[in-house]
Amino acid sequence: MWLYWILLALLLLAVLRKLLGGSSSPNPFSADCRRPPAPLVTDKDVRKKVIKQAFSAAKVPENLDAVVIGSGIGGLAAAVLLSKAGKRVLVLEQHGKAGGCCHTFSEKGFEFDVGIHYIGQIGERSLMRFLVDQLTEGQLQWSKMPSVFDAVVLGEPGNGKTYRLYSGKKEYVEGLKKQFPDEAVAIDKFVRLVKRVAQGVTHMTILKMVPVPLVKFLSRTGLLAWFSPFLKMTSRSLTDVVSELTTNEELRAVFSYIFPTYGVVPASASFSLHAILVDHYMEGAWYPRGGPSEIAFHTIPVIKQAGGAVLTKAAVQSILVNADGKACGVSVQKGQDLVNVFAPIVISDAGIFNTYERLLPAEIRTLPDIQAQLHMVDHGLAGFSVFIGLKGSKEELGLEGTNYFIYSHQNLDEAMNCFLTASREEAAENIPMLFVTSPSSKDPTWQERYPGKSTLCILAFAQYEWFEEWKDETVQKRGAEYESLKNTMVESVLKTVLKLYPHIEDKIECISSGSPLTNQHYIASPKGEIYGAAHSISRLQAEATATLRPQTCVPNLYLTGQDVCLCGFMGALQGAVLCASAVLQRNLYIDMLRLWRNSPANNSKKKD
């Protein structure tokens, strides 16, 4: 027995040495590249030259080191990290504008964001802020949201109860206790548990770096769960955990309210994932100044400086694989022709389903390793969006920077399950959950850019199957029945929103909506998913976590983005760091931490 533990300890030390060890590859974090931010660029022609460069064979740089499929933050960040290591990278985006879920679109003089609504843990001295600053050379600026960053409405706005979440751990706890004065013990237990579990999120990253057989061994012996509260709690559902903390149904709902940010109903959600999200926003939330399109606008120049490019309207049809079974490039649709782009490294930010089921050659899709990974994941829930353009400033309209989560019933599981199992006609008229946010109220540059105007964005869940019969129809020409279904959902949404913001009713100038098919068309989500592969309890298990990593069984093919790690901006960003680490064969987290600790701002913090 002693020999067994000695051998295990030696093996772990060897793995640790590998994780912490250096590499002969260039270090993207060799120097702090931040510089004073330049003034906000509002000239649309200047911005188009950066984020709307249409693909042509003539624009493809020569001697590429890597090609990236997809320009979401997972694709752009991976490309930037490789570019900072001296690599020449081409990013290909099938949409007409770069950015993926970070892009914005314009309609009737209004600008709408589609995927970045708020981000936590990005205060000035945070490690994640430092990472984003390195990716954008300090040009991307952030605006702190109000102290009440989220509010939860249980029941009809105006008649139901509204609970507010405050920025800062102390304020967060005190705010909840004031609203639930008889539940102080449950609130303290919940926050302590969230903090203890969320601290282990780094264990998820480590699992994706150590050998999978070792993870399987440590998992099956129970050592991982013993070592990590995060990994221990991955199997516990959110509903089960909060039910043990309190019998107060309204408090249970408030503990659970943020599940739409990862797209799994509480009874099926891992408490560990939920803890990450609650902890992520506990110190408050931020919004990019100038809108989410600033993310792409300030990362693309870094890629171009290294000789790379980001090209749009570049629909990748397939990943090219040579006679040795190695990925060697991609095939891009250009009009009626296919243009082959060759590179020794191929990185996919298109998601695991698109990559494995659509882009790889048919004979490779059936490989056991590919099928094993596909069996570990399911398609996530689809989304339905409503975008509203309004005449008037936020002050005139009574809009707020606070996000609202509106639930028709305090039993969130019951309300969502009834909705998701209903017929599409019934569901369209009875939407139990809405996320309502005003992007224009969160961006201090908005009134400068769009004086006298405001916007609202409303998100709900939907079943892809409700819209599937029109999937092969032309965009914006799907027929009267499709439009009728969408309009019914829009009317249902508006009925609730007008109770929240009654002053906007006669100020509406523009309404646009997007179904799961809209997501499928513009961001290439196979079934209209908001967050890619479902973030189920099974996906959070140690073995699945370790297996879903950037490296694939196809040599030279890597994955990046939210299907590698977790959903959202920060989750996809971690997928990019893991991917670039795998490509460069060096631990970029160690490199980043070393530079961050030596940065002047961090050193002054230590002196303080």
C-alpha positions as CSV (number, residue, x, y, z in Angstrom):
1,M,0.0,0.0,0.0
2,W,2.8,2.4,0.8
3,L,4.4,1.7,-2.5
4,Y,1.1,2.5,-4.2
5,W,0.9,5.9,-2.6
6,I,4.6,6.7,-3.3
7,L,4.1,5.9,-7.0
8,L,1.0,8.0,-7.1
9,A,2.8,10.9,-5.4
10,L,5.7,10.7,-7.9
11,L,3.2,10.6,-10.8
12,L,1.4,13.7,-9.5
13,L,4.8,15.5,-9.1
14,A,5.7,14.7,-12.6
15,V,2.4,16.1,-13.9
16,L,2.8,19.2,-11.7
17,R,6.3,19.8,-13.1
18,K,4.8,19.5,-16.6
19,L,2.1,22.0,-15.8
20,L,4.5,24.5,-14.3
21,G,7.3,23.9,-16.7
22,G,8.4,26.3,-19.5
23,S,8.5,25.8,-23.2
24,S,10.6,26.8,-26.1
25,S,7.6,28.5,-27.8
26,P,7.5,32.3,-27.6
27,N,5.6,33.7,-24.6
28,P,2.5,35.9,-25.5
29,F,2.8,37.5,-22.0
30,S,6.5,38.4,-22.2
31,A,5.7,42.1,-21.8
32,D,2.9,44.3,-20.6
33,C,1.4,45.7,-23.8
34,R,-1.1,48.0,-22.3
35,R,-1.1,51.6,-23.6
36,P,-3.3,54.6,-22.8
37,P,-6.7,54.1,-24.4
38,A,-7.4,56.1,-27.6
39,P,-10.6,58.0,-28.1
40,L,-13.7,56.0,-29.0
41,V,-14.0,55.5,-32.7
42,T,-17.5,56.2,-33.9
43,D,-16.9,56.7,-37.6
44,K,-18.8,53.8,-39.2
45,D,-16.5,53.6,-42.3
46,V,-13.4,53.3,-40.1
47,R,-15.1,50.6,-38.0
48,K,-16.2,48.6,-41.1
49,K,-12.6,48.4,-42.3
50,V,-11.8,46.5,-39.2
51,I,-14.8,44.3,-38.5
52,K,-16.3,43.9,-41.9
53,Q,-13.5,42.7,-44.2
54,A,-15.2,40.3,-46.7
55,F,-13.3,37.2,-47.6
56,S,-11.5,36.8,-50.9
57,A,-8.6,34.5,-51.9
58,A,-6.4,37.6,-52.5
59,K,-6.8,38.7,-48.8
60,V,-5.5,35.5,-47.4
61,P,-2.0,36.1,-45.9
62,E,0.8,33.9,-47.1
63,N,2.7,31.4,-45.0
64,L,-0.1,31.1,-42.4
65,D,0.7,29.4,-39.0
66,A,-2.9,28.8,-38.1
67,V,-6.4,29.3,-39.3
68,V,-9.3,29.8,-36.9
69,I,-12.9,29.0,-37.7
70,G,-15.3,31.5,-36.1
71,S,-14.7,35.0,-34.6
72,G,-16.4,34.8,-31.3
73,I,-14.2,35.7,-28.3
74,G,-13.0,32.1,-28.2
75,G,-11.7,32.4,-31.7
76,L,-10.4,36.0,-31.5
77,A,-8.7,35.5,-28.2
78,A,-6.9,32.3,-29.3
79,A,-5.8,34.1,-32.5
80,V,-4.5,37.1,-30.5
81,L,-2.5,34.9,-28.1
82,L,-0.9,33.1,-31.0
83,S,-0.3,36.4,-32.8
84,K,1.5,37.7,-29.7
85,A,3.6,34.6,-29.9
86,G,4.7,35.6,-33.4
87,K,2.3,33.5,-35.3
88,R,0.5,34.5,-38.5
89,V,-3.2,33.7,-38.0
90,L,-6.2,33.9,-40.2
91,V,-9.7,34.1,-38.6
92,L,-12.7,33.2,-40.8
93,E,-16.2,34.3,-39.9
94,Q,-19.3,33.1,-41.8
95,H,-21.3,36.2,-40.9
96,G,-20.9,39.6,-42.5
97,K,-19.5,41.1,-39.3
98,A,-16.8,39.8,-37.0
99,G,-17.4,39.2,-33.3
100,G,-19.8,36.2,-33.0
101,C,-22.0,36.8,-30.0
102,C,-19.9,40.0,-29.3
103,H,-21.2,41.7,-32.5
104,T,-23.9,44.3,-32.7
105,F,-26.4,45.0,-35.4
106,S,-28.2,48.2,-36.6
107,E,-31.8,48.5,-37.5
108,K,-33.7,51.8,-38.3
109,G,-31.0,53.9,-36.7
110,F,-30.7,51.8,-33.5
111,E,-27.8,49.6,-32.4
112,F,-28.5,46.3,-30.6
113,D,-26.1,43.9,-28.9
114,V,-26.9,40.2,-29.2
115,G,-24.8,38.4,-26.6
116,I,-22.8,40.5,-24.2
117,H,-25.1,41.9,-21.6
118,Y,-22.9,42.1,-18.5
119,I,-19.6,40.7,-17.3
120,G,-18.4,40.2,-13.7
121,Q,-14.9,40.0,-12.1
122,I,-13.4,42.5,-14.5
123,G,-12.6,45.3,-12.1
124,E,-9.4,47.4,-12.8
125,R,-7.0,45.2,-10.8
126,S,-8.6,41.8,-11.4
127,L,-6.6,39.1,-13.2
128,M,-9.3,38.7,-15.9
129,R,-9.3,42.4,-16.6
130,F,-5.5,42.1,-17.0
131,L,-6.0,39.3,-19.5
132,V,-8.5,41.3,-21.5
133,D,-6.3,44.3,-21.4
134,Q,-3.4,42.3,-22.8
135,L,-5.6,41.0,-25.6
136,T,-6.7,44.5,-26.5
137,E,-3.6,46.4,-25.5
138,G,-5.6,48.3,-22.9
139,Q,-8.0,49.8,-25.5
140,L,-11.2,48.1,-24.4
141,Q,-12.8,50.2,-21.6
142,W,-15.5,49.1,-19.1
143,S,-18.3,50.9,-17.3
144,K,-19.4,49.7,-13.9
145,M,-23.1,48.9,-13.7
146,P,-25.4,50.2,-10.9
147,S,-25.0,48.9,-7.4
148,V,-28.2,46.8,-8.0
149,F,-26.9,44.9,-11.0
150,D,-29.8,42.4,-11.1
151,A,-33.3,42.4,-9.9
152,V,-35.7,39.4,-9.6
153,V,-39.4,39.9,-10.2
154,L,-41.6,37.0,-9.0
155,G,-45.0,37.4,-10.5
156,E,-46.4,40.2,-12.7
157,P,-44.3,43.4,-12.7
158,G,-46.1,46.0,-10.6
159,N,-48.1,43.4,-8.7
160,G,-45.5,40.8,-7.9
161,K,-42.5,41.0,-5.6
162,T,-39.2,42.5,-6.7
163,Y,-35.9,41.4,-5.0
164,R,-32.6,43.3,-5.6
165,L,-29.1,41.9,-5.7
166,Y,-26.4,44.3,-4.6
167,S,-22.7,44.6,-5.7
168,G,-20.1,43.6,-3.1
169,K,-20.1,40.5,-0.9
170,K,-21.1,42.5,2.2
171,E,-23.7,44.5,0.4
172,Y,-25.0,41.4,-1.4
173,V,-25.5,39.5,2.0
174,E,-27.0,42.5,3.8
175,G,-29.3,43.3,0.9
176,L,-30.7,39.7,0.9
177,K,-31.1,39.8,4.7
178,K,-33.1,43.0,4.6
179,Q,-35.4,41.5,2.0
180,F,-35.6,38.2,3.9
181,P,-35.2,39.2,7.5
182,D,-36.1,35.7,8.8
183,E,-33.7,33.9,6.6
184,A,-30.3,35.1,7.8
185,V,-28.9,31.7,8.6
186,A,-29.9,30.3,5.2
187,I,-28.4,33.3,3.4
188,D,-25.1,33.0,5.3
189,K,-24.9,29.3,4.5
190,F,-25.7,29.9,0.8
191,V,-23.0,32.5,0.4
192,R,-20.4,30.5,2.3
193,L,-21.1,27.5,0.1
194,V,-21.0,29.5,-3.1
195,K,-17.6,31.0,-2.1
196,R,-16.1,27.7,-1.1
197,V,-17.3,25.8,-4.2
198,A,-16.5,28.6,-6.7
199,Q,-12.9,28.8,-5.5
200,G,-12.4,25.4,-7.1
201,V,-13.2,26.6,-10.6
202,T,-9.4,26.5,-11.3
203,H,-9.6,22.7,-10.7
204,M,-11.7,22.5,-13.9
205,T,-8.9,24.2,-15.8
206,I,-6.3,21.9,-14.3
207,L,-8.3,18.8,-15.3
208,K,-8.1,19.9,-18.9
209,M,-4.3,20.0,-18.7
210,V,-3.4,16.7,-17.0
211,P,-3.6,13.3,-18.7
212,V,-7.1,12.0,-19.0
213,P,-6.2,8.5,-17.7
214,L,-4.9,10.1,-14.5
215,V,-8.1,12.1,-14.1
216,K,-10.2,9.0,-14.5
217,F,-8.1,7.2,-11.9
218,L,-8.4,10.1,-9.4
219,S,-12.1,10.5,-10.0
220,R,-13.0,6.8,-9.6
221,T,-11.0,6.5,-6.4
222,G,-12.9,9.5,-5.0
223,L,-9.7,11.5,-4.5
224,L,-10.9,14.4,-6.7
225,A,-14.1,14.9,-4.7
226,W,-12.2,14.6,-1.5
227,F,-9.7,17.3,-2.6
228,S,-12.1,19.7,-4.3
229,P,-15.5,21.0,-3.0
230,F,-16.2,22.2,-6.5
231,L,-15.8,18.7,-8.0
232,K,-17.7,17.2,-5.1
233,M,-20.7,19.4,-5.7
234,T,-20.8,19.0,-9.5
235,S,-23.3,16.0,-9.0
236,R,-25.6,18.0,-6.8
237,S,-28.5,19.8,-8.5
238,L,-29.2,23.4,-7.7
239,T,-32.7,22.6,-6.7
240,D,-31.6,19.9,-4.2
241,V,-29.0,22.2,-2.6
242,V,-31.2,25.3,-2.1
243,S,-34.1,23.1,-0.9
244,E,-31.8,21.9,2.0
245,L,-31.0,25.5,2.9
246,T,-34.5,27.0,3.2
247,T,-38.3,26.2,2.9
248,N,-39.0,29.7,1.8
249,E,-40.0,29.3,-1.9
250,E,-39.3,32.9,-2.8
251,L,-35.8,32.8,-1.3
252,R,-35.2,29.5,-3.2
253,A,-36.2,31.3,-6.4
254,V,-33.8,34.2,-5.6
255,F,-30.9,31.8,-4.8
256,S,-31.6,30.2,-8.2
257,Y,-32.6,33.1,-10.4
258,I,-29.4,33.4,-12.4
259,F,-29.8,30.0,-14.2
260,P,-30.7,31.7,-17.5
261,T,-27.1,32.9,-17.8
262,Y,-26.0,29.3,-18.4
263,G,-29.2,27.8,-19.8
264,V,-30.1,24.8,-17.5
265,V,-33.2,24.7,-15.3
266,P,-32.4,24.4,-11.6
267,A,-33.4,20.8,-11.2
268,S,-31.0,19.8,-13.9
269,A,-28.2,22.3,-13.1
270,S,-25.0,21.5,-11.3
271,F,-24.6,23.5,-8.1
272,S,-20.9,23.9,-8.9
273,L,-21.7,25.7,-12.1
274,H,-24.3,27.9,-10.4
275,A,-21.9,28.8,-7.7
276,I,-19.4,30.0,-10.4
277,L,-22.0,32.4,-11.8
278,V,-23.3,33.7,-8.5
279,D,-19.7,34.4,-7.4
280,H,-18.8,35.9,-10.7
281,Y,-21.3,38.7,-10.2
282,M,-21.2,39.1,-6.4
283,E,-18.7,42.0,-6.6
284,G,-20.8,43.7,-9.3
285,A,-20.9,43.8,-13.1
286,W,-19.5,45.8,-16.0
287,Y,-20.4,46.6,-19.6
288,P,-18.0,47.5,-22.4
289,R,-17.9,51.2,-23.2
290,G,-19.0,51.8,-26.7
291,G,-20.9,48.5,-26.9
292,P,-19.8,44.9,-27.3
293,S,-18.5,45.4,-30.9
294,E,-15.5,47.1,-29.2
295,I,-14.3,43.7,-28.3
296,A,-13.7,42.7,-31.9
297,F,-12.7,46.2,-32.9
298,H,-9.7,46.1,-30.5
299,T,-8.6,42.5,-30.9
300,I,-8.5,42.4,-34.7
301,P,-5.7,45.0,-35.0
302,V,-3.4,42.8,-32.8
303,I,-3.9,39.9,-35.2
304,K,-3.2,42.1,-38.2
305,Q,0.0,43.5,-36.7
306,A,1.4,40.0,-36.7
307,G,0.6,39.6,-40.4
308,G,-2.7,37.8,-39.9
309,A,-6.2,38.8,-40.9
310,V,-9.9,38.5,-39.8
311,L,-12.2,38.0,-42.8
312,T,-16.0,37.8,-42.9
313,K,-18.5,36.2,-45.2
314,A,-16.2,33.2,-45.1
315,A,-18.4,30.2,-44.7
316,V,-16.1,27.3,-44.0
317,Q,-17.5,24.1,-45.6
318,S,-15.0,21.6,-44.4
319,I,-11.8,21.0,-42.5
320,L,-9.1,19.7,-44.8
321,V,-7.3,16.5,-43.7
322,N,-4.2,15.2,-45.5
323,A,-3.3,11.6,-46.3
324,D,-1.6,11.2,-42.9
325,G,-4.9,12.1,-41.2
326,K,-3.7,15.5,-40.0
327,A,-5.7,18.7,-40.3
328,C,-4.0,21.0,-42.8
329,G,-6.5,23.8,-43.6
330,V,-10.1,24.6,-44.5
331,S,-12.3,24.9,-47.5
332,V,-14.2,28.2,-47.8
333,Q,-17.3,28.8,-49.9
334,K,-16.9,31.9,-52.1
335,G,-19.8,32.3,-54.5
336,Q,-20.1,29.1,-56.4
337,D,-16.5,28.2,-55.8
338,L,-14.5,26.5,-53.0
339,V,-11.3,28.2,-51.9
340,N,-8.8,26.0,-50.0
341,V,-6.8,27.7,-47.3
342,F,-3.9,25.8,-46.0
343,A,-2.3,26.1,-42.6
344,P,-0.4,23.6,-40.3
345,I,-2.8,24.4,-37.4
346,V,-6.6,24.5,-37.5
347,I,-8.6,25.9,-34.6
348,S,-12.4,25.6,-34.5
349,D,-14.5,28.1,-32.5
350,A,-17.6,26.7,-34.3
351,G,-18.6,24.5,-31.4
352,I,-18.2,20.8,-30.9
353,F,-21.3,19.8,-33.0
354,N,-20.4,21.9,-36.0
355,T,-16.8,20.8,-35.9
356,Y,-17.3,17.1,-35.4
357,E,-20.6,16.5,-37.2
358,R,-20.4,18.9,-40.1
359,L,-16.9,20.1,-40.9
360,L,-14.8,17.0,-40.5
361,P,-14.7,14.5,-43.4
362,A,-17.3,11.7,-43.1
363,E,-14.7,9.0,-42.4
364,I,-13.2,10.9,-39.5
365,R,-16.6,11.7,-37.9
366,T,-17.0,8.0,-37.0
367,L,-13.7,7.7,-35.1
368,P,-14.3,6.3,-31.6
369,D,-12.8,9.3,-29.8
370,I,-15.0,11.7,-31.8
371,Q,-18.2,9.7,-31.1
372,A,-17.2,9.3,-27.4
373,Q,-17.0,13.1,-27.0
374,L,-20.3,13.7,-28.8
375,H,-22.0,11.2,-26.5
376,M,-20.9,13.3,-23.5
377,V,-22.8,16.4,-24.6
378,D,-26.3,17.5,-25.7
379,H,-27.5,20.5,-27.5
380,G,-28.3,23.4,-25.2
381,L,-31.5,25.3,-24.9
382,A,-32.4,27.6,-27.7
383,G,-33.3,31.3,-27.3
384,F,-35.8,33.8,-28.5
385,S,-34.8,37.5,-28.5
386,V,-36.8,40.8,-28.8
387,F,-35.0,44.1,-29.6
388,I,-36.8,47.4,-29.0
389,G,-35.8,50.8,-30.2
390,L,-37.3,53.7,-28.3
391,K,-37.6,57.5,-28.7
392,G,-36.2,59.3,-25.6
393,S,-33.4,59.1,-23.1
394,K,-33.2,56.6,-20.3
395,E,-34.2,59.4,-17.9
396,E,-37.3,60.4,-20.0
397,L,-38.3,56.7,-20.3
398,G,-37.5,55.6,-16.7
399,L,-35.1,52.9,-17.9
400,E,-32.4,51.5,-15.7
401,G,-29.0,49.9,-16.0
402,T,-30.2,47.1,-13.8
403,N,-31.0,43.8,-15.4
404,Y,-34.4,42.3,-14.6
405,F,-35.1,38.5,-14.4
406,I,-38.9,38.2,-14.5
407,Y,-40.6,34.9,-13.5
408,S,-44.3,34.2,-13.7
409,H,-44.1,31.9,-10.7
410,Q,-41.8,31.4,-7.7
411,N,-41.4,27.7,-8.5
412,L,-38.9,28.1,-11.3
413,D,-38.6,24.4,-12.2
414,E,-42.3,23.9,-12.5
415,A,-42.8,27.1,-14.6
416,M,-40.0,26.3,-17.0
417,N,-40.9,22.6,-17.4
418,C,-44.5,23.5,-18.2
419,F,-43.3,26.0,-20.8
420,L,-40.7,23.7,-22.4
421,T,-43.1,20.7,-22.7
422,A,-46.1,22.8,-24.0
423,S,-47.2,23.0,-27.6
424,R,-45.6,25.9,-29.5
425,E,-48.9,27.8,-29.7
426,E,-49.5,27.5,-25.9
427,A,-45.9,28.3,-25.1
428,A,-45.9,31.4,-27.3
429,E,-48.6,33.0,-25.2
430,N,-47.3,32.0,-21.8
431,I,-43.6,32.7,-21.5
432,P,-42.6,32.2,-17.8
433,M,-39.1,33.8,-17.8
434,L,-37.8,37.0,-19.3
435,F,-34.4,38.6,-19.1
436,V,-34.9,42.4,-19.7
437,T,-32.0,44.7,-20.1
438,S,-31.3,48.2,-21.4
439,P,-28.0,48.2,-23.2
440,S,-28.3,52.0,-23.9
441,S,-28.7,52.6,-20.1
442,K,-25.4,50.7,-19.3
443,D,-23.2,52.4,-21.8
444,P,-22.1,56.0,-20.8
445,T,-21.2,56.7,-24.5
446,W,-24.6,55.9,-25.8
447,Q,-26.2,59.3,-25.7
448,E,-23.2,60.8,-27.4
449,R,-23.6,58.2,-30.2
450,Y,-27.4,58.0,-30.3
451,P,-28.8,61.1,-28.7
452,G,-32.5,61.0,-27.9
453,K,-32.7,57.2,-28.3
454,S,-32.8,54.1,-26.1
455,T,-32.9,50.4,-26.4
456,L,-34.2,47.3,-24.7
457,C,-33.2,43.7,-25.2
458,I,-35.3,40.9,-24.0
459,L,-34.3,37.2,-23.9
460,A,-36.4,34.1,-23.4
461,F,-35.9,30.4,-23.9
462,A,-37.5,28.5,-26.7
463,Q,-37.5,25.0,-28.1
464,Y,-35.8,24.6,-31.5
465,E,-38.4,22.0,-32.5
466,W,-41.1,24.7,-32.4
467,F,-39.4,26.4,-35.4
468,E,-37.7,23.5,-37.0
469,E,-40.1,23.0,-39.9
470,W,-38.9,26.3,-41.4
471,K,-35.1,25.6,-41.1
472,D,-34.6,25.2,-44.8
473,E,-36.5,28.4,-45.8
474,T,-34.8,31.6,-46.8
475,V,-34.0,34.1,-44.1
476,Q,-36.8,36.7,-43.8
477,K,-38.9,34.7,-46.2
478,R,-40.2,31.9,-44.0
479,G,-43.8,32.6,-44.5
480,A,-46.9,33.8,-42.7
481,E,-47.2,31.0,-40.2
482,Y,-43.6,31.4,-39.0
483,E,-44.1,35.2,-38.7
484,S,-47.3,34.7,-36.8
485,L,-45.6,32.4,-34.2
486,K,-42.9,35.0,-33.8
487,N,-45.4,37.8,-33.5
488,T,-47.4,36.0,-30.8
489,M,-44.2,35.6,-28.8
490,V,-43.3,39.2,-29.3
491,E,-46.8,40.3,-28.1
492,S,-46.5,38.1,-25.0
493,V,-43.1,39.6,-24.2
494,L,-44.3,43.1,-24.7
495,K,-47.3,42.6,-22.4
496,T,-44.9,41.9,-19.6
497,V,-42.3,44.5,-20.5
498,L,-44.9,47.3,-20.6
499,K,-45.8,46.5,-17.0
500,L,-42.2,46.8,-16.0
501,Y,-41.6,50.0,-18.0
502,P,-45.1,51.6,-18.6
503,H,-43.7,54.9,-20.0
504,I,-42.3,53.3,-23.1
505,E,-45.6,52.2,-24.8
506,D,-46.0,55.2,-27.1
507,K,-42.2,55.6,-27.6
508,I,-41.6,52.4,-29.5
509,E,-40.0,53.1,-32.9
510,C,-38.6,49.7,-33.8
511,I,-39.2,46.1,-32.8
512,S,-37.1,43.2,-34.1
513,S,-37.1,39.6,-33.0
514,G,-34.9,36.5,-33.4
515,S,-36.0,32.9,-33.2
516,P,-33.7,29.8,-32.8
517,L,-33.5,29.8,-36.6
518,T,-32.1,33.4,-36.4
519,N,-29.4,32.1,-34.1
520,Q,-28.8,29.2,-36.4
521,H,-28.3,31.6,-39.4
522,Y,-26.3,34.4,-37.8
523,I,-24.1,32.7,-35.2
524,A,-24.2,29.1,-36.7
525,S,-25.6,27.4,-33.6
526,P,-26.9,24.1,-34.9
527,K,-30.2,24.1,-33.0
528,G,-30.4,27.8,-32.0
529,E,-28.5,27.2,-28.8
530,I,-27.5,30.2,-26.8
531,Y,-24.6,28.6,-24.9
532,G,-23.5,25.8,-27.2
533,A,-23.4,22.3,-25.7
534,A,-25.7,22.0,-22.7
535,H,-24.1,22.7,-19.4
536,S,-25.7,19.7,-17.8
537,I,-24.6,17.9,-14.6
538,S,-23.1,15.1,-16.7
539,R,-20.9,17.6,-18.6
540,L,-19.5,19.0,-15.4
541,Q,-18.3,15.6,-14.2
542,A,-14.6,15.2,-13.9
543,E,-14.1,12.7,-16.7
544,A,-16.2,14.7,-19.1
545,T,-14.5,17.9,-18.1
546,A,-11.1,16.4,-18.7
547,T,-12.1,14.8,-22.0
548,L,-13.6,18.0,-23.5
549,R,-10.3,19.8,-24.0
550,P,-8.7,21.8,-26.9
551,Q,-6.7,18.8,-28.3
552,T,-8.7,16.5,-30.6
553,C,-7.9,13.0,-31.9
554,V,-7.2,14.6,-35.3
555,P,-3.6,15.9,-35.2
556,N,-3.2,19.6,-35.6
557,L,-7.0,20.2,-35.0
558,Y,-7.9,22.1,-31.8
559,L,-11.1,23.4,-30.3
560,T,-11.6,26.8,-28.5
561,G,-14.5,28.7,-27.0
562,Q,-17.3,27.8,-24.7
563,D,-17.6,24.1,-25.6
564,V,-14.0,23.7,-24.3
565,C,-14.6,25.3,-21.0
566,L,-17.8,27.1,-19.9
567,C,-20.4,29.4,-21.4
568,G,-20.4,33.1,-21.7
569,F,-17.7,35.6,-22.4
570,M,-15.4,34.5,-19.6
571,G,-16.0,30.8,-20.2
572,A,-15.2,31.1,-23.9
573,L,-12.2,33.2,-23.0
574,Q,-10.8,30.5,-20.8
575,G,-11.4,28.1,-23.7
576,A,-9.1,30.3,-25.8
577,V,-6.3,30.4,-23.2
578,L,-6.5,26.6,-22.9
579,C,-6.4,26.3,-26.7
580,A,-3.4,28.6,-27.2
581,S,-1.6,26.8,-24.3
582,A,-2.1,23.5,-26.1
583,V,-0.9,24.9,-29.4
584,L,2.1,26.6,-28.0
585,Q,2.8,23.8,-25.6
586,R,3.2,26.1,-22.6
587,N,1.0,27.0,-19.7
588,L,-0.2,30.5,-20.5
589,Y,-1.9,30.8,-17.1
590,I,1.5,30.7,-15.4
591,D,2.9,33.2,-17.9
592,M,0.0,35.5,-17.4
593,L,0.1,35.3,-13.6
594,R,3.8,36.1,-13.6
595,L,3.3,39.2,-15.7
596,W,0.2,40.3,-13.7
597,R,2.1,39.9,-10.4
598,N,4.9,42.1,-11.7
599,S,2.7,44.8,-13.2
600,P,3.0,48.3,-11.7
601,A,-0.7,48.4,-10.7
602,N,-0.5,45.1,-8.9
603,N,2.7,46.1,-7.1
604,S,1.1,49.3,-5.9
605,K,-1.8,47.3,-4.6
606,K,0.6,45.2,-2.5
607,K,2.2,48.4,-1.1
608,D,-1.3,49.7,-0.2
